[in-house]
Amino acid sequence: MPGSGRAIKIMETRVSDRFRSKITGNVYEVKRIVDEMIVLENLNGASRVLTDLNNMALFYERESTDDEDQG
C-alpha cells in the first residue's frame, strides 16, 4: 500500500544535542535516549518533554552548534 512506509526520516540524535520546537520556538537539550523514546529539557530546566524519535523531524529542528558555525 503506497504511503504506508515511514514518511519522516529519523534524525540522528545524541545526548546533549539541541533542538528548537517548530511550534513554540523553545530550545531543548537531549537529556536521555532509551530505545525509541527521547527526553528533552529546555535550557533553563523548567520543563521536560518526552517524545518518540520519529517525531523529532516533524516537531523540532536542530540548533546549530558553535563547531558547526565555524566549519
C-alpha positions in Angstrom: 0.0 0.0 0.0 1.6 3.3 -1.0 2.3 5.7 1.8 2.3 3.1 4.5 6.1 3.3 5.0 7.8 5.8 7.2 7.2 9.3 5.9 9.6 11.1 8.3 13.3 10.1 8.4 14.5 9.6 12.0 17.1 12.3 12.9 20.5 11.1 14.1 20.3 12.3 17.7 22.7 12.1 20.6 22.6 13.2 24.3 23.4 17.0 24.6 22.2 17.8 21.0 19.9 20.9 21.0 16.7 21.3 19.1 14.2 24.1 18.6 10.5 23.4 18.8 8.8 24.3 15.5 5.6 25.1 17.5 6.8 27.1 20.5 10.3 28.2 19.4 11.7 26.9 22.8 15.2 25.3 22.7 15.6 21.9 24.3 18.6 19.7 25.0 18.6 16.0 24.7 19.0 14.5 28.2 18.3 10.8 27.6 17.5 8.4 24.8 16.0 5.0 25.6 15.0 2.7 22.7 12.8 5.0 20.5 12.0 7.5 23.3 13.8 10.7 23.9 13.8 13.1 26.9 14.2 16.8 26.1 14.8 19.5 28.7 14.5 23.2 28.0 17.7 25.2 28.6 16.6 26.7 31.9 15.5 23.3 33.3 11.9 24.4 33.9 10.2 21.8 31.6 10.8 18.5 30.1 9.3 16.7 27.1 9.1 13.0 26.4 8.6 12.2 22.7 9.3 9.5 20.2 12.4 9.7 18.0 10.0 9.5 14.9 8.5 12.9 15.9 11.8 14.8 16.1 11.9 15.8 12.4 8.2 16.6 12.5 8.2 18.9 15.5 11.8 20.0 16.1 14.7 21.4 14.1 18.3 21.0 15.1 20.1 24.0 16.6 23.5 24.6 15.1 26.4 24.4 17.5 29.5 26.7 17.6 31.5 23.9 15.9 29.0 23.7 13.0 29.0 27.5 12.7 32.8 27.6 12.4 33.1 24.7 9.9 
